[in-house]
Amino acid sequence: MDRDIKKVRKAIEQRKKVRGLPSGGGTTKQLLPSIPEAEEKHGYYSMFTHQEEVTSGNNRAVTSIAVKGILSAMLFFGTALLWQTDTTLLQKPREWTSQVMTNEFPFAKVNVWYKETFGRPLSLSPQPVLETNEEQLMALPVNGNITETFQTNGTGIMITPEEKTNVTSIQEGVVIFAGNDRETNKTVTIQHADGTVTNYGNLSNIDVHLYQFIAGNQQIGSFTPAADNETVFFSIEKNNDYVDPVQVIQVDELP
């Protein structure tokens, strides 16, 4: 009996050492709760597996963040060094980097390839099923008279609808901008598979979001005539140059 009592006391003493409790007259910093559990009263030890797992998970998260930070810093300083070093050896990498950083990624071409391969458009969010007609003729985004021609402003045309109307895309593509523009206010920009880019400005409302796939003749917004906003802006860009929409789309100009 005395031997069993000694074993229990010895187990409790070892337990206190693990917890950081003073076994005698000294003082030690308390690391774990000092309230004895039911198992301890009978000489058994408690398990702290959960605490060890949490600590291990936190360590992995910190390590992952540190690695990402180091890689980001290496990429940043590597790019800076590439631009600061004036050698012929780095001329081609510098040109490639400049092209990647300035040119818009061909989302529309990739989307067409994805749709032809997998049978549905690539999308970052759920999209409604849209029926597209490959032979559909292009038309102006809104019904109305052209009150300002391409020759007047050199970038696009101004269309004046007589009443509230929906604004539609002239052909399928991917939205690469949807928001407020300094010159054309609420604007939607769509990139198309043939490399052209169309801009729809001065809208009253925008009904699409960034990187959304747009079918031909799909509504992208609406326009309501107002005293301070009577026209819809429309332009077409090809190879980073503006082209006359009237030459691309058969329309009737205001005489």
Contacts in CASP RR format, 6 or more apart in sequence:
PFRMAT RR
TARGET T0000
AUTHOR 0000-0000-0000
METHOD contacts of the structure
MODEL  1
MDRDIKKVRKAIEQRKKVRGLPSGGGTTKQLLPSIPEAEEKHGYYSMFTH
QEEVTSGNNRAVTSIAVKGILSAMLFFGTALLWQTDTTLLQKPREWTSQV
MTNEFPFAKVNVWYKETFGRPLSLSPQPVLETNEEQLMALPVNGNITETF
QTNGTGIMITPEEKTNVTSIQEGVVIFAGNDRETNKTVTIQHADGTVTNY
GNLSNIDVHLYQFIAGNQQIGSFTPAADNETVFFSIEKNNDYVDPVQVIQ
VDELP
7 43 0 8 1.000
8 42 0 8 1.000
8 43 0 8 1.000
11 40 0 8 1.000
11 43 0 8 1.000
11 44 0 8 1.000
11 45 0 8 1.000
12 36 0 8 1.000
12 40 0 8 1.000
12 43 0 8 1.000
13 23 0 8 1.000
15 36 0 8 1.000
15 40 0 8 1.000
15 43 0 8 1.000
15 45 0 8 1.000
16 22 0 8 1.000
16 23 0 8 1.000
17 23 0 8 1.000
18 32 0 8 1.000
19 30 0 8 1.000
19 31 0 8 1.000
19 32 0 8 1.000
19 33 0 8 1.000
19 34 0 8 1.000
20 28 0 8 1.000
20 29 0 8 1.000
20 30 0 8 1.000
20 31 0 8 1.000
20 32 0 8 1.000
21 28 0 8 1.000
21 30 0 8 1.000
21 34 0 8 1.000
22 28 0 8 1.000
32 48 0 8 1.000
37 46 0 8 1.000
39 45 0 8 1.000
39 46 0 8 1.000
40 46 0 8 1.000
79 97 0 8 1.000
82 90 0 8 1.000
82 93 0 8 1.000
82 94 0 8 1.000
82 97 0 8 1.000
83 94 0 8 1.000
83 97 0 8 1.000
104 176 0 8 1.000
104 191 0 8 1.000
104 197 0 8 1.000
106 191 0 8 1.000
106 195 0 8 1.000
107 173 0 8 1.000
107 174 0 8 1.000
107 176 0 8 1.000
107 191 0 8 1.000
107 211 0 8 1.000
108 172 0 8 1.000
108 173 0 8 1.000
108 174 0 8 1.000
108 191 0 8 1.000
108 192 0 8 1.000
108 193 0 8 1.000
108 195 0 8 1.000
109 193 0 8 1.000
109 195 0 8 1.000
110 122 0 8 1.000
111 121 0 8 1.000
111 122 0 8 1.000
111 173 0 8 1.000
111 174 0 8 1.000
111 193 0 8 1.000
111 213 0 8 1.000
112 193 0 8 1.000
114 121 0 8 1.000
114 122 0 8 1.000
115 121 0 8 1.000
115 122 0 8 1.000
121 127 0 8 1.000
121 213 0 8 1.000
122 213 0 8 1.000
123 212 0 8 1.000
123 213 0 8 1.000
124 211 0 8 1.000
125 209 0 8 1.000
125 212 0 8 1.000
127 212 0 8 1.000
127 213 0 8 1.000
130 213 0 8 1.000
130 215 0 8 1.000
130 218 0 8 1.000
131 215 0 8 1.000
132 172 0 8 1.000
132 215 0 8 1.000
132 216 0 8 1.000
133 216 0 8 1.000
136 171 0 8 1.000
136 216 0 8 1.000
136 217 0 8 1.000
138 170 0 8 1.000
138 171 0 8 1.000
138 248 0 8 1.000
138 249 0 8 1.000
139 170 0 8 1.000
139 217 0 8 1.000
139 249 0 8 1.000
139 251 0 8 1.000
140 159 0 8 1.000
140 170 0 8 1.000
140 234 0 8 1.000
140 245 0 8 1.000
140 249 0 8 1.000
140 251 0 8 1.000
141 159 0 8 1.000
141 167 0 8 1.000
141 168 0 8 1.000
141 169 0 8 1.000
141 170 0 8 1.000
141 200 0 8 1.000
141 220 0 8 1.000
141 232 0 8 1.000
141 234 0 8 1.000
142 159 0 8 1.000
142 161 0 8 1.000
142 165 0 8 1.000
142 166 0 8 1.000
142 167 0 8 1.000
142 168 0 8 1.000
142 223 0 8 1.000
142 232 0 8 1.000
142 234 0 8 1.000
143 161 0 8 1.000
143 165 0 8 1.000
144 159 0 8 1.000
144 160 0 8 1.000
144 161 0 8 1.000
144 162 0 8 1.000
145 159 0 8 1.000
145 160 0 8 1.000
145 253 0 8 1.000
145 254 0 8 1.000
146 157 0 8 1.000
146 158 0 8 1.000
146 159 0 8 1.000
146 160 0 8 1.000
146 246 0 8 1.000
146 251 0 8 1.000
146 253 0 8 1.000
146 254 0 8 1.000
147 158 0 8 1.000
147 159 0 8 1.000
147 160 0 8 1.000
147 231 0 8 1.000
147 254 0 8 1.000
148 157 0 8 1.000
148 158 0 8 1.000
148 231 0 8 1.000
149 157 0 8 1.000
149 244 0 8 1.000
149 246 0 8 1.000
149 253 0 8 1.000
150 156 0 8 1.000
150 157 0 8 1.000
150 242 0 8 1.000
150 244 0 8 1.000
150 245 0 8 1.000
150 246 0 8 1.000
151 244 0 8 1.000
154 242 0 8 1.000
155 235 0 8 1.000
155 242 0 8 1.000
156 233 0 8 1.000
156 234 0 8 1.000
156 235 0 8 1.000
156 236 0 8 1.000
156 242 0 8 1.000
156 244 0 8 1.000
156 245 0 8 1.000
157 233 0 8 1.000
157 234 0 8 1.000
157 235 0 8 1.000
157 244 0 8 1.000
157 245 0 8 1.000
157 246 0 8 1.000
158 231 0 8 1.000
158 232 0 8 1.000
158 233 0 8 1.000
158 234 0 8 1.000
159 231 0 8 1.000
159 232 0 8 1.000
159 233 0 8 1.000
159 234 0 8 1.000
160 225 0 8 1.000
160 230 0 8 1.000
160 231 0 8 1.000
160 232 0 8 1.000
161 223 0 8 1.000
161 225 0 8 1.000
161 232 0 8 1.000
162 225 0 8 1.000
163 225 0 8 1.000
164 222 0 8 1.000
164 223 0 8 1.000
164 224 0 8 1.000
164 225 0 8 1.000
165 222 0 8 1.000
165 223 0 8 1.000
166 219 0 8 1.000
166 221 0 8 1.000
166 222 0 8 1.000
166 223 0 8 1.000
167 188 0 8 1.000
167 200 0 8 1.000
167 203 0 8 1.000
167 219 0 8 1.000
167 220 0 8 1.000
167 221 0 8 1.000
167 222 0 8 1.000
167 223 0 8 1.000
167 232 0 8 1.000
168 216 0 8 1.000
168 217 0 8 1.000
168 218 0 8 1.000
168 219 0 8 1.000
168 220 0 8 1.000
169 190 0 8 1.000
169 198 0 8 1.000
169 200 0 8 1.000
169 214 0 8 1.000
169 215 0 8 1.000
169 216 0 8 1.000
169 217 0 8 1.000
169 218 0 8 1.000
169 220 0 8 1.000
170 198 0 8 1.000
170 216 0 8 1.000
170 217 0 8 1.000
170 249 0 8 1.000
171 192 0 8 1.000
171 198 0 8 1.000
171 216 0 8 1.000
172 192 0 8 1.000
172 193 0 8 1.000
172 213 0 8 1.000
172 214 0 8 1.000
172 215 0 8 1.000
172 216 0 8 1.000
172 218 0 8 1.000
173 190 0 8 1.000
173 191 0 8 1.000
173 192 0 8 1.000
173 193 0 8 1.000
173 213 0 8 1.000
173 214 0 8 1.000
173 216 0 8 1.000
174 190 0 8 1.000
174 191 0 8 1.000
174 211 0 8 1.000
174 212 0 8 1.000
174 213 0 8 1.000
174 214 0 8 1.000
175 188 0 8 1.000
175 189 0 8 1.000
175 190 0 8 1.000
175 191 0 8 1.000
175 208 0 8 1.000
175 209 0 8 1.000
175 210 0 8 1.000
175 211 0 8 1.000
175 212 0 8 1.000
175 214 0 8 1.000
175 220 0 8 1.000
176 189 0 8 1.000
176 190 0 8 1.000
176 191 0 8 1.000
176 197 0 8 1.000
176 210 0 8 1.000
176 211 0 8 1.000
177 187 0 8 1.000
177 188 0 8 1.000
177 189 0 8 1.000
177 210 0 8 1.000
178 187 0 8 1.000
178 188 0 8 1.000
178 189 0 8 1.000
178 206 0 8 1.000
178 208 0 8 1.000
178 209 0 8 1.000
178 210 0 8 1.000
178 212 0 8 1.000
179 186 0 8 1.000
179 187 0 8 1.000
179 188 0 8 1.000
179 206 0 8 1.000
180 186 0 8 1.000
180 187 0 8 1.000
181 187 0 8 1.000
181 201 0 8 1.000
184 199 0 8 1.000
184 201 0 8 1.000
184 202 0 8 1.000
184 233 0 8 1.000
185 201 0 8 1.000
185 202 0 8 1.000
185 203 0 8 1.000
185 229 0 8 1.000
186 201 0 8 1.000
186 202 0 8 1.000
186 203 0 8 1.000
186 204 0 8 1.000
186 205 0 8 1.000
186 206 0 8 1.000
187 199 0 8 1.000
187 200 0 8 1.000
187 201 0 8 1.000
187 202 0 8 1.000
187 203 0 8 1.000
187 233 0 8 1.000
188 199 0 8 1.000
188 200 0 8 1.000
188 201 0 8 1.000
188 203 0 8 1.000
188 206 0 8 1.000
188 208 0 8 1.000
188 220 0 8 1.000
188 221 0 8 1.000
189 197 0 8 1.000
189 198 0 8 1.000
189 199 0 8 1.000
189 200 0 8 1.000
190 197 0 8 1.000
190 198 0 8 1.000
190 200 0 8 1.000
190 214 0 8 1.000
190 220 0 8 1.000
191 197 0 8 1.000
192 198 0 8 1.000
195 238 0 8 1.000
196 236 0 8 1.000
196 237 0 8 1.000
196 238 0 8 1.000
197 236 0 8 1.000
197 237 0 8 1.000
197 238 0 8 1.000
198 234 0 8 1.000
198 235 0 8 1.000
198 236 0 8 1.000
198 237 0 8 1.000
199 233 0 8 1.000
199 234 0 8 1.000
199 235 0 8 1.000
199 236 0 8 1.000
199 237 0 8 1.000
200 220 0 8 1.000
200 221 0 8 1.000
200 232 0 8 1.000
200 233 0 8 1.000
200 234 0 8 1.000
201 232 0 8 1.000
201 233 0 8 1.000
201 234 0 8 1.000
202 223 0 8 1.000
202 229 0 8 1.000
202 231 0 8 1.000
202 232 0 8 1.000
202 233 0 8 1.000
203 221 0 8 1.000
203 222 0 8 1.000
203 223 0 8 1.000
203 232 0 8 1.000
204 221 0 8 1.000
204 222 0 8 1.000
204 223 0 8 1.000
204 224 0 8 1.000
204 226 0 8 1.000
204 229 0 8 1.000
205 221 0 8 1.000
205 222 0 8 1.000
206 220 0 8 1.000
206 221 0 8 1.000
207 219 0 8 1.000
207 220 0 8 1.000
207 221 0 8 1.000
207 222 0 8 1.000
208 214 0 8 1.000
208 220 0 8 1.000
208 221 0 8 1.000
214 220 0 8 1.000
223 232 0 8 1.000
234 245 0 8 1.000
235 242 0 8 1.000
235 245 0 8 1.000
236 242 0 8 1.000
236 243 0 8 1.000
236 244 0 8 1.000
236 245 0 8 1.000
236 248 0 8 1.000
237 243 0 8 1.000
245 251 0 8 1.000
246 253 0 8 1.000
END
